Amino acid sequence: MWGTAEATVNAIQFREARVNVTKRKRAKASQQGRHIAVLGRDPAVMPFVWFQLEQLRRRHEKGDPEAALEALEIWLDCFIGPPAWAADAFVRGWRKWRAFEAPTLGAAFGVIRRSGKQLESLREHEEIRARVLFQIERLHRRGRPIGGALFAEVGEEIGRSASYVSDLFYDPASDALKKVLQKIRIS
């Protein structure tokens, strides 16, 4: 029986090796701002957590070094012990920094941070994103259609325009959190 299991493992490793060799190793622009806060260890969001980890694994395999850091954060928030691929990438970057091979943690992990006004705008978006999306989902469940009037109402609550709320709602970085909010109970 052990021969069958060993053959299966060998076949999987061969397939993975073949796929890795045939993939193009091209660095991709960082997708900063796409990560959302996960809702801890709530069993209702676990399918989403697994989906998000798989997406991050794929980004990592395509050359996005930030994906491993995001996966490690999610895993530590939701589980005990990180997946091996995220732990390995983290250890490689961490050791580069500790060995003074890289001047900053960002450089060690290959992550480039934005600066200036763009950074302030991104920080503001991330601080308010969950509140805005939660309020939109809550009102939508009460029968309000998603659109200009709803965006205007939520915008008034936070001191922003309807277009700001609309932009935040339709921002690809909001997609994952919208999926989570649709699956959980909101009163």
C-alpha positions in Angstrom: 0.0 0.0 0.0 2.8 2.4 0.8 4.0 2.1 -2.8 0.7 3.7 -4.0 1.0 6.6 -1.7 4.7 7.1 -2.5 3.8 7.0 -6.3 1.1 9.6 -5.7 3.5 11.9 -3.9 6.1 11.5 -6.6 3.6 12.2 -9.3 2.4 15.4 -7.5 6.0 16.6 -7.0 6.8 15.9 -10.6 3.7 17.8 -11.8 4.6 20.7 -9.5 8.2 20.7 -10.7 7.1 20.6 -14.4 4.6 23.4 -13.8 7.3 25.5 -12.0 9.8 25.0 -14.8 7.4 26.0 -17.6 6.1 29.1 -15.8 7.7 32.4 -16.8 9.7 33.9 -13.9 8.8 37.5 -14.4 8.5 40.0 -11.5 5.1 41.6 -11.3 4.2 45.0 -9.9 3.2 44.8 -6.3 -0.5 44.7 -5.6 -0.4 46.8 -2.5 -3.7 47.7 -0.9 -5.5 44.5 -2.1 -5.2 42.8 1.3 -8.2 43.1 3.6 -8.5 42.4 7.3 -9.8 38.9 8.0 -12.4 38.4 10.7 -10.3 36.2 13.0 -11.2 32.6 13.6 -14.9 32.9 12.8 -16.0 29.6 11.2 -18.3 31.5 8.8 -15.4 33.1 7.0 -13.1 30.1 6.8 -14.0 29.3 3.1 -13.1 32.8 2.2 -9.8 32.6 4.2 -8.9 29.5 2.2 -9.8 31.1 -1.0 -7.7 34.2 -0.2 -4.7 32.1 0.8 -4.9 30.3 -2.5 -5.0 33.6 -4.4 -1.9 34.8 -2.4 -0.1 31.5 -3.1 -0.6 32.1 -6.8 0.5 35.7 -6.6 3.7 34.5 -4.8 4.4 31.8 -7.4 4.1 34.5 -10.1 6.8 36.6 -8.4 4.9 38.9 -6.0 7.0 39.0 -2.8 4.4 40.8 -0.8 1.9 37.9 -1.1 3.9 35.8 1.3 3.8 38.5 4.0 0.0 38.9 3.4 -0.5 35.2 3.7 1.5 35.0 6.9 -0.6 37.7 8.4 -3.8 36.0 7.4 -2.7 32.6 8.6 -1.5 33.9 12.0 -4.8 35.7 12.4 -6.9 32.7 11.6 -4.9 29.5 12.3 -1.9 28.2 14.1 1.4 27.9 12.2 1.8 29.3 8.6 1.7 27.2 5.4 5.2 26.1 4.4 5.4 28.2 1.2 4.6 31.4 3.2 7.0 30.5 6.1 9.8 29.7 3.6 9.4 33.1 1.8 9.2 34.9 5.1 12.4 33.2 6.5 14.3 34.0 3.3 13.4 37.7 3.5 13.9 37.9 7.2 17.4 36.2 7.0 18.4 38.7 4.2 17.5 41.6 6.5 19.2 40.0 9.6 22.4 39.3 7.6 22.5 42.9 6.5 22.1 41.9 2.8 19.2 44.4 2.6 19.1 47.9 4.1 15.4 47.6 5.1 12.7 45.0 5.6 11.0 46.3 2.5 14.1 45.7 0.5 14.6 42.2 2.0 11.1 41.1 1.0 11.1 43.0 -2.3 8.2 45.3 -1.2 8.2 48.9 -2.3 6.1 51.3 -0.3 4.4 54.3 -1.8 5.1 57.7 -0.3 3.7 61.2 0.0 0.1 62.1 -0.8 -0.6 58.8 -2.4 0.3 57.0 0.8 -1.9 59.3 2.8 -4.8 58.6 0.5 -4.2 54.8 0.6 -4.0 54.9 4.4 -7.3 56.8 4.6 -9.0 54.4 2.2 -7.9 51.4 4.3 -9.0 53.0 7.6 -12.5 53.7 6.3 -13.1 50.8 3.8 -14.5 48.3 6.3 -16.9 50.9 7.8 -18.2 52.0 4.4 -18.7 48.5 3.1 -20.3 47.3 6.3 -22.8 50.3 6.2 -23.6 49.7 2.5 -24.2 46.0 3.1 -26.4 46.7 6.1 -28.5 49.2 4.2 -28.7 47.0 1.2 -30.0 44.1 3.3 -32.8 46.4 4.5 -34.0 46.8 1.0 -32.0 49.8 -0.3 -30.6 49.3 -3.8 -26.9 49.8 -4.3 -26.5 53.1 -6.2 -26.1 56.8 -6.1 -28.7 57.5 -3.3 -27.2 54.9 -1.0 -23.6 56.1 -1.7 -24.7 59.7 -0.9 -26.3 58.6 2.4 -23.2 56.7 3.5 -21.0 59.5 2.2 -22.9 62.0 4.4 -22.4 59.8 7.4 -18.6 59.8 6.9 -18.3 63.4 5.6 -17.4 62.4 2.1 -19.0 62.6 -1.3 -21.1 59.9 -3.0 -18.5 59.5 -5.6 -15.8 58.8 -3.0 -18.0 56.1 -1.5 -18.8 54.7 -4.9 -15.0 54.6 -5.8 -14.3 52.9 -2.5 -17.1 50.3 -3.1 -16.1 49.5 -6.6 -12.3 49.4 -5.9 -10.9 45.9 -6.6 -9.3 46.0 -3.1 -12.9 46.0 -1.7 -14.0 42.8 -3.5 -12.8 40.3 -0.9 -14.3 42.2 2.1 -17.6 42.5 0.2 -17.7 38.7 -0.2 -17.1 38.2 3.5 -19.8 40.7 4.4 -22.3 39.0 2.2 -21.8 35.7 4.0 -21.9 36.9 7.6 -24.9 37.9 9.7 -25.3 41.7 10.1 -27.9 43.1 12.4 
